[in-house]
């Protein structure tokens, strides 16, 4: 016998979903329609996908449910990075109008636990569902004013991503299974917002054991075809490489 | 006019407070007495200091309040590291007995946001107060079974600390203002649970700009007196060193 789980009205999860395409880091945002529209022309806005936590699930499960419902994907990189609990999180008129349409107690204080997801955006089929009729990938430089404190949460996620890519081999989650060395360097440079030396990057990456070269090269390109590489997921996840440090150029090293 | 702030019964903060003395990493734990004691001999247990979040404060403020009330200290290193929200966080008989004595709704699901504090344990005067009549510094290897999921939270804090000391110069928060190179190396070795090469550690630390040698040396020691150093707090906090990486020996470096 299954009982419909009830929602905890005081705790939510929000997902900052990163993708990478056309050499640009992007966020997957949903469009929310305000039920009691304030004006005809101004009845929707963008927000992070999220939901209240159900009584029978833990925080990780709630975040995975949101992601699965929106993208159809499971088993992807999804990591809690920060809880946001300012008493003044809900101040904007649109947020209040939206809450009045969907919550029993629209004035209840909600603390949200924020998650970061990294996905290969080519794999995603957005599923119009209970969260939104529309979702869109926007470049991080073009993210508009979002609902609630979702701009703060998105910026927090970007800071956390920059820190994490330097200590964990996670950036690969944003690439397709096969990628060129140039794809990989462009991704790192985009996340870190700085240029990296090409020869040094290539040498370090190959020496690291994190990637393996394939015999296969690009097809149908006008310039010299580049070699494809794959991420050694099994080796990394089984700890075969030990601690992996992906440190920025120019930074100080204590124990090399 | 001041109004007594009410508590949010669904969200708490817990503080994992690290100290370092006698070459040992320690946790500051409080002793809780179960009001409706189950047995005469077994009426108390250890737990992390924590409290429900008040309606008028954000999460950081709640954690700082707990720390201040227990230790008298403010303005010390205090950083959120993870939220814990398993539906089954409260299962132990002692926890339930304690909750019945202090909470309006002892069965309410509480999600806790965990903070890590790093302090020079010599500075702390434990203030018996509303949290506990007794608090104690226990070596991390001797932490007993704690209330709720506080063992999981403590282990999560230790993992987070090991990661953070490799990317941020925060270990100094655990030392007195003046320390010897040997004190510093022992601290790093204790946190990382591995030996580090002495000459390499010394050279890296001095080259980093993170510490400055004082003219002063140890007094009244039987062996050769060692030089004292101080942490360059202002330089580090003002970003004068850029990104500081405190990486373990033997780990892989991507962008040096």
Interface residues (C-beta under 8 A of the other chain):
Chain A: X8 X10 X11 X53 X55 X56 X57 X58 X59 X80 X82 X83 X84 X85 X86 X87 X109 X111 X113 X163 X166 X167 X196 X200 X201 X204 X205 X208 X209 X241 X242 X243 X244 X245 X246 X247 X248 X249 X250 X251 X252 X253 X254 X255 X256
Chain B: X8 X10 X11 X53 X55 X56 X57 X58 X59 X80 X82 X83 X84 X85 X86 X87 X109 X111 X113 X163 X166 X167 X196 X200 X201 X204 X205 X208 X209 X210 X241 X242 X243 X244 X245 X246 X247 X248 X249 X250 X251 X252 X253 X254 X255 X256
